[in-house]
Structure formats: structure tokens, C-alpha cells
Amino acid sequence: MRILVVAAPRLSVQLARRAEPGLRGRPAATVQELGGEPLVAVPSVEASAAGVQPGMTLAEARSRCPALAWAPARPGAELDELERLAAVLRRKATPAVAVVSRDAVAVDLAGLEGRFADERAAGTALLGLARAWLGLDVRGAVADTVEEGLAAARAARRCLAICEARGARGMLPRAEGLAVRLAGGVSAVRAAAGAERLGQLLAAWGLSCRGLAVTAETGTGVRRWRLRAPAPLHHGHELAALLRPLAGELDGAAEVTIAVTGAGPAVEVTPWRPAAAPRQRAALPARPAQRRLALAG
């Protein structure tokens, strides 16, 4: 058996409409701020039909769709919803479950052969479980890889989509285990630099995290802290800021280990840019045909 992807298309909008019923049945979008600028995170189907694109400024989106309603995106709540679904699937089916985007989880169906006749039966059963648990619009697809399954699930209708098997079976992403270990006399500055390094790895791998687990060995013993951020973190300066309240505790420690917790997919919004118009080559002047003259012998 291959990989099942369970997707809740436009989950951000679905959650916003569940919280604010007035957003239903009309063009709507969720909005995230980037550097103080409100950007469209996820547009509804109606807003997309009117030309609203993810990453547009709110002003640009409203110029295309004056009737657009919006609500603040809550990427942390989206990932929390998916993590709760993943926990249900791990408990009911298999531990091989991972959150793979801000609207989908993936399940490795390998090992479920004894419980289901085939991957269609397994996928249909788990998709039904996800629908019953979430109470939202949920689609599903079985494919060789997470990427193929994600695209097929988002495009699927009510029934489970089964992609053609090509033999190149993929793996679920594993994001946990990112950590740095600092030894030999730790200062607050070194600890902050370690957090910055973790942020660089998150950005390079397209990940986010929900917090940090910190362990410090001091002359009086081992101390541990778990730091939780209100929203997903993506960059080194964000991790360093989360660690800053422990500066006095970490200064002078013999050894410090900093690990990310709640690692998952990145949920940042990329600013939208209109597609560049194709460049046309300048027409060259016509070149007269040159005839070859036969030389007299």
C-alpha cells in the first residue's frame, strides 16, 4: 500500500467560516500580516473566481473583488486542527502520520494490509474517519508520493482519488529532532546564536515550529524548560526572541541543548507578484536575399 493524503481544501477559510457564519456564501479570504502589510493568506472559491490570489495585499484583493469579506488567518489553529486529526489517525490506524501542509495530513498505509482489502478500502475508511472527526469539507487521494497525493486530493471530488502507481514510492517527512548542543561554557549570546541556527534550518527546509525545548546543565544540576509560541515560528530571530527570557538562566551553563518542538510545514504567505508579460523580440529589418554568382572559368 502507498500514501494517503487527507486534505481540507482552504482550511483557513473553512475555520473562519465556522467561527463567523456571516462569511459563508460570499467572497471571503483570510489575511496574514507580513512586515505590517496585510496579505491574503487563503481566498475562498468565490474570491478566487473574482481574481483574488494568495499573497495579494488586501487593497489589491478588494480592487478585484469589492465585496470581499475577510478575517484574520490563524495558522496556529490550522496546524492544531491538523495535529488533532493526526493524533486520531495515529490512535485508530497507524503511527505513520504527518502534517504535510497548512491544510493536509499524509498517512503511510504500509502495514495496514491485514486490516483492509486494498488501499482503496483503507483510504476510504480513513477519509470517512477524518470527515466525521473534523466536520469539514475533506478530500483524499492515494498516490506514490506526498506531493502527488496532495495535488490529487485538492483536485478530488467527494470520492477518494486513486493515482496511477508508478513504482517510485515516497516517504513521509520527518521534521522532529532538530536541535543544537552547546558545550564548553555557554553564554546568552551563544545560546541566541544557536537558536538563530535552528531558524536557518527551518527556513532552508520549508518548516515552522511551535516552540523550543531547552535543557541546561549547571553546577547545581540539570534544568529544563519548554517554551511555546502563540503562532508558528519560521526564522532565527523569532526563535532567539522566544529564548530571550532565559538569558540569565543559561549564562554560564556548562552545556545547553536547544531543540525545536511542534515542527511542521511553513505557513508564511509569499507576496503576490503579477506575472511578467512575455517579452517580444524586436523585429529585425528584412535582409535581402543574396544570390551566388557563378565564376567564369
C-alpha positions in Angstrom: 0.0 0.0 0.0 1.1 3.6 -0.7 0.5 7.0 0.8 -2.9 8.5 1.6 -3.2 12.3 1.7 -6.2 13.8 3.5 -6.7 17.4 2.6 -9.2 20.0 3.9 -9.1 22.5 1.0 -8.8 26.1 2.0 -8.8 25.0 5.7 -8.1 28.6 6.8 -11.3 29.8 5.2 -13.3 26.8 6.5 -12.3 27.5 10.1 -13.0 31.2 9.7 -16.5 30.5 8.4 -17.1 28.1 11.2 -16.2 30.8 13.7 -18.0 33.6 11.7 -21.1 32.2 9.9 -21.5 35.6 8.2 -18.6 34.8 5.9 -20.4 31.9 4.4 -21.8 32.1 0.8 -19.9 35.2 -0.1 -16.3 36.0 -1.4 -14.0 35.8 1.6 -10.4 35.5 2.5 -8.2 35.1 5.5 -5.4 37.6 5.9 -1.9 37.5 7.5 0.5 40.4 8.1 3.9 40.4 6.6 6.0 43.4 7.8 2.9 45.2 8.8 1.3 44.7 5.4 -2.0 42.6 5.4 -1.7 39.9 2.7 -4.3 37.4 1.6 -3.4 34.0 3.1 -6.2 31.8 1.6 -9.1 33.1 -0.6 -12.4 31.3 -0.8 -13.6 29.7 -4.0 -15.8 32.7 -4.7 -12.9 35.1 -4.1 -10.6 33.1 -6.4 -13.2 33.2 -9.1 -13.2 37.0 -8.8 -9.4 37.1 -9.3 -8.1 37.2 -5.7 -4.8 35.4 -5.3 -2.8 34.3 -2.2 -0.2 36.9 -1.3 -2.1 39.9 -2.7 -2.4 42.9 -0.4 -5.8 43.4 1.0 -6.1 46.6 -1.1 -5.3 44.7 -4.3 -7.7 41.9 -3.5 -10.5 44.4 -2.8 -9.8 46.2 -6.1 -10.6 43.0 -7.9 -13.4 41.9 -5.6 -15.1 44.9 -3.9 -17.5 42.6 -2.0 -14.6 40.7 -0.4 -15.0 39.9 3.3 -12.0 38.9 5.4 -11.0 37.5 8.7 -7.5 37.2 10.4 -5.8 33.9 9.4 -5.0 31.7 12.4 -2.2 29.4 11.1 -1.5 28.1 14.6 -5.2 27.0 14.9 -5.0 25.4 11.4 -1.9 23.3 12.4 -3.5 22.5 15.8 -6.6 21.2 14.0 -4.5 19.0 11.7 -2.4 17.8 14.6 -5.5 16.7 16.4 -6.7 14.8 13.3 -3.2 13.2 13.0 -3.5 12.1 16.6 -6.8 10.4 15.9 -5.4 8.7 12.8 -2.4 7.5 14.8 -4.6 6.1 17.5 -7.1 4.4 15.2 -4.9 3.3 12.3 -1.1 3.7 12.2 1.6 5.9 13.9 2.9 6.8 10.4 1.0 10.1 10.1 2.5 13.6 9.4 1.1 17.1 8.8 2.4 18.0 5.4 0.9 21.4 4.7 -1.4 24.0 6.3 -4.4 22.0 5.0 -3.4 18.3 4.8 -2.0 15.3 6.6 -0.4 12.2 5.0 -0.8 8.6 6.2 1.6 5.8 5.2 -0.8 2.9 4.5 2.0 0.3 4.6 1.4 -2.3 7.3 -2.4 -2.0 7.1 -2.8 -4.9 4.6 -4.1 -7.2 7.4 -7.0 -4.8 8.2 -8.1 -3.7 4.8 -8.6 -5.5 1.5 -6.6 -2.9 -0.5 -5.5 0.7 -0.4 -8.9 1.9 -1.8 -10.7 0.3 1.2 -8.1 1.7 3.6 -8.2 5.2 2.2 -12.0 5.3 2.1 -12.3 4.2 5.7 -9.7 6.7 7.0 -11.1 9.5 4.8 -14.6 8.8 6.4 -13.0 9.0 9.8 -11.4 12.3 9.0 -14.7 13.8 7.8 -16.6 12.6 10.8 -14.0 13.9 13.2 -13.4 17.3 11.5 -16.9 18.1 10.4 -15.4 20.0 7.4 -15.0 19.6 3.7 -12.3 16.9 3.4 -10.9 15.3 0.2 -8.5 12.4 -0.2 -6.1 10.7 -2.6 -3.8 7.7 -2.6 -0.5 8.1 -4.5 3.1 7.2 -4.7 4.4 10.4 -3.1 3.1 13.1 -0.8 3.4 15.8 -3.4 1.4 13.8 -6.0 -1.2 12.9 -3.4 -1.6 16.4 -2.2 -2.3 17.7 -5.7 -4.7 14.9 -6.4 -6.6 15.4 -3.1 -7.0 19.1 -3.5 -8.5 18.5 -7.0 -10.6 15.5 -5.9 -14.4 15.4 -5.5 -16.2 13.6 -2.8 -14.8 10.2 -3.7 -11.3 9.1 -2.9 -8.9 9.6 -5.8 -6.5 6.8 -6.7 -3.4 7.9 -8.6 -1.7 5.5 -11.0 1.1 3.5 -9.4 4.4 4.2 -11.0 6.6 2.3 -8.5 8.6 5.3 -7.2 7.2 5.2 -3.6 7.9 8.2 -1.5 8.4 8.7 2.3 6.6 10.8 4.9 8.6 13.9 6.0 10.1 13.7 9.5 10.6 17.2 10.9 11.3 16.4 14.6 14.8 16.0 16.0 16.2 19.5 15.0 18.5 20.5 17.9 21.8 22.2 18.7 24.1 21.3 21.6 26.4 24.0 23.1 29.2 22.9 25.4 32.3 24.4 26.9 30.8 27.3 28.9 27.7 28.8 27.4 26.8 32.4 27.3 23.5 34.0 26.5 24.9 35.2 23.2 26.0 31.7 22.2 22.5 30.4 23.1 20.9 33.1 20.9 23.2 32.2 18.1 22.2 28.5 18.5 18.5 29.5 18.2 19.3 31.5 15.1 21.0 28.4 13.6 17.9 26.4 14.2 15.8 29.1 12.5 18.1 28.9 9.4 17.5 25.2 9.2 13.7 25.6 9.5 13.8 28.2 6.7 16.0 26.0 4.5 13.7 23.0 4.8 10.5 24.9 4.5 9.4 24.2 8.1 7.9 26.0 11.0 7.9 25.1 14.7 5.7 25.9 17.7 8.3 26.3 20.4 11.6 25.2 21.9 12.7 22.6 24.5 15.8 23.8 26.4 18.0 21.7 28.7 20.8 23.3 30.7 23.5 21.6 32.8 24.7 23.9 35.6 26.7 23.5 38.7 23.5 22.8 40.7 22.1 20.2 38.3 20.0 19.9 35.2 17.2 22.3 34.4 14.6 22.0 31.6 12.1 24.5 30.0 9.5 24.2 27.3 8.8 27.4 25.5 5.6 27.8 23.5 5.0 30.5 20.9 1.5 31.9 20.2 2.0 31.4 16.5 4.2 29.2 14.3 7.8 30.4 14.0 9.9 30.3 10.8 13.1 32.4 11.4 16.1 32.5 13.6 15.3 35.9 15.1 11.9 34.6 16.1 13.4 31.6 17.9 16.1 33.9 19.5 13.3 36.2 20.8 11.5 33.2 22.3 14.6 32.2 24.1 15.5 35.6 25.4 13.7 35.4 28.8 16.1 32.5 29.7 19.2 34.6 29.0 20.1 34.9 32.7 19.4 31.2 33.4 21.6 30.0 30.5 24.5 32.4 31.0 27.4 30.4 32.4 25.9 26.9 32.0 28.3 24.1 31.2 26.1 22.7 28.4 22.9 23.7 26.8 20.7 21.8 24.3 18.0 23.7 22.3 15.5 21.6 20.3 12.5 22.7 18.2 9.1 21.4 19.2 6.0 21.1 17.2 7.8 21.1 13.9 5.6 21.2 10.8 5.1 22.8 7.4 5.8 26.5 6.8 2.7 28.7 6.9 4.1 32.0 5.8 2.5 34.0 3.0 4.6 34.8 0.0 3.8 38.3 -1.5 2.0 38.0 -4.8 3.6 39.4 -7.9 1.8 39.7 -11.2 3.1 37.5 -14.0 5.5 39.4 -16.2 4.3 40.0 -19.7 6.2 37.9 -22.2 9.0 39.9 -23.9 8.7 40.3 -27.6 11.8 40.2 -29.7 12.3 43.4 -31.7 11.6 42.8 -35.4 14.8 42.9 -37.4 14.8 44.6 -40.8 14.3 42.3 -43.7 17.6 41.1 -45.2 17.7 40.9 -48.9 18.5 37.5 -50.4 22.0 37.3 -51.8 22.4 35.2 -54.9 25.6 33.5 -55.6 27.2 34.3 -58.9 28.9 31.6 -60.9 32.5 32.5 -61.6 33.8 32.3 -65.1 36.3 29.5 -65.6 
